[in-house]
Amino acid sequence: MAVFDLENFDIGSWFEYDDEGARVCVRAYSDETMTKIREEASSKKVEYKKVGKRGGLQRFEYIDFDEAKMKELLWDYAIVDWQGFYQPGGEEIDCTKENKILLMKKIPKFFAFIDKCLEILIPETDARMEDIEKN
């Protein structure tokens, strides 16, 4: 029997972060998701420049791409949830967009962990798609 949640296609997979019970739910991003994130990290810019001897203005349009914003959007998408993350005083760290970005930017071990999780998930997603295409 195949069960599909038509409201949520990729809920993610849980990975153990350490031996003390901390874990993170991570999901791989699809091509469609990556396209949407790229679009959100891009904006159309317009400049007017003098052209020719008379100095008439000509309108130029270009796409400005914000790579930092794209990374933050990807991190927010890929990290679905976590459990067992605490501050030194014992206060639990909520899984918010701001905290995801902070951990990814400031904690190299956490960044490497998420990167490794995605390395595991993406081939699994590719293999599932190949199986679907064969059938």
C-alpha positions in Angstrom: 0.0 0.0 0.0 1.3 3.5 -0.9 0.3 6.3 1.4 0.8 9.9 0.2 0.1 13.1 2.2 -1.2 15.4 -0.5 -1.0 18.4 1.8 2.7 17.9 2.6 4.9 16.0 0.1 8.1 16.1 2.0 7.9 16.2 5.8 11.6 15.4 6.3 13.6 12.8 8.1 15.0 12.8 11.6 18.7 12.6 12.2 20.5 12.1 15.5 22.7 15.1 16.2 24.5 13.7 19.2 24.5 10.9 21.8 22.5 13.0 24.2 19.2 12.9 22.4 19.4 16.0 20.2 18.0 15.4 16.8 17.1 17.4 13.7 14.4 16.9 11.1 15.8 17.7 7.6 14.3 17.6 4.2 15.8 17.7 0.8 14.6 20.4 -1.6 13.2 19.6 -5.0 14.0 21.4 -8.3 10.7 23.2 -8.0 11.5 24.4 -4.5 15.0 25.5 -5.6 13.5 27.5 -8.4 11.1 29.3 -6.1 13.9 30.1 -3.6 16.1 31.5 -6.4 13.2 33.7 -7.6 12.6 35.0 -4.0 16.4 35.8 -3.7 16.3 37.7 -7.0 14.9 41.1 -7.8 14.6 43.1 -10.9 16.7 46.3 -10.9 16.5 49.3 -13.3 19.2 51.8 -14.0 19.2 54.8 -16.3 22.4 55.6 -18.1 23.4 58.4 -20.4 24.0 57.1 -23.9 25.5 58.9 -26.9 26.9 62.4 -27.4 23.6 64.1 -26.6 23.4 62.4 -23.2 20.0 60.9 -23.6 19.0 58.4 -20.9 18.4 54.8 -21.7 16.7 52.3 -19.4 18.6 49.1 -18.5 17.0 46.2 -16.5 18.9 43.5 -14.8 18.4 40.8 -12.2 20.1 41.3 -8.9 20.8 38.0 -7.1 21.2 37.9 -3.3 23.2 34.8 -2.6 23.1 35.3 1.2 19.3 35.5 1.1 19.2 32.3 -1.0 21.3 30.4 1.6 19.1 31.6 4.4 15.9 30.6 2.5 17.4 27.1 1.8 18.4 26.6 5.4 15.0 27.6 6.6 13.4 25.2 4.2 15.7 22.3 4.8 15.7 22.4 8.6 12.1 21.5 9.5 12.5 21.0 13.3 14.8 20.0 16.1 14.7 18.6 19.6 17.1 18.7 22.4 18.9 22.0 21.6 19.6 24.1 24.7 21.5 27.2 25.8 24.1 26.9 28.6 21.5 28.0 31.2 19.2 25.2 30.2 16.7 27.2 28.1 15.5 25.3 25.1 16.4 26.8 21.7 13.3 27.2 19.6 13.5 26.1 15.9 12.9 29.5 14.3 14.1 30.9 11.1 16.4 33.2 13.0 17.9 30.4 15.1 18.4 28.1 12.1 20.3 30.9 10.3 22.3 31.7 13.5 23.4 28.1 14.0 24.2 27.6 10.4 26.4 30.7 10.3 28.1 30.4 13.7 28.4 26.7 14.5 30.6 24.9 11.9 29.7 21.5 13.4 26.0 22.2 12.9 26.6 23.4 9.4 28.6 20.3 8.5 25.9 18.1 10.1 23.1 19.6 8.0 25.2 19.4 4.9 25.8 15.7 5.6 22.1 15.1 6.1 21.3 16.7 2.8 24.0 14.6 1.1 22.2 11.5 2.4 18.7 12.7 1.5 19.3 13.9 -2.0 20.5 10.6 -3.4 17.6 8.9 -1.6 15.2 11.4 -3.2 16.8 10.8 -6.6 16.5 7.0 -6.2 12.8 7.3 -5.3 12.2 9.4 -8.4 14.0 6.9 -10.6 11.9 4.1 -9.1 8.7 6.0 -9.8 9.8 6.8 -13.4 10.5 3.1 -14.0 7.1 2.0 -12.9 
